[in-house]
Amino acid sequence: MNKAMKTAKKELTKLGCEVVRETRDLIAFRLLTGQDWVCSSRTQMHTVRSVVDRQRGHYRVQTGEYLAAFPEVTSAPRMEIGNYYAPPHFKDSTRLMLGQGLTRPEITTAILSPETVRINPATGRWIYCAGRIGVVIEPPEHGIYTLITILWSTDEEWEQNPRPEREKL
């Protein structure tokens, strides 16, 4: 595995891209856009940088009036698979938003590799933001975090993808 392949694996998995296949000479990724991309031992570093930049740009935080009202925090707990719980309300929000064009990799990226983390001072809940969404997370009880709901990052997204009622954080 050459340096370009190592960089691609490190950066793309950090963004939430999935490694579909890996051999000594190639790594096949499923990108956040749903497309497949292969990085081989012949792939140049500038190509890897271009793909990584496109993935970052595709889901860059679009903090609009809705989430901008909450202060950004510089340190927040790092979420890991297995240290959070998704109650029924979160699952309902997920189903609704998946039907409105949200993808599972976007949710995973927001939880595991957020671009920013904000906080609601009134409730003490964190909002892990990536791309066009924020995931509201309750501080842990017995080491387990609770995923409360998913929110669109901008008022424009709310207007395009309405819910029966805007949720309170």
PyMOL commands that set and color helices and strands:
alter all, ss='L'
color gray80, all
select helices_A, chain A and resi 3-15+45-58+65-68+88-99+104-112+155-160
alter helices_A, ss='H'
color red, helices_A
select strands_A, chain A and resi 18-22+26-30+36-40+72-73+84-85+116-120+125-130+133-141+144-152
alter strands_A, ss='S'
color yellow, strands_A
deselect
rebuild
show_as cartoon
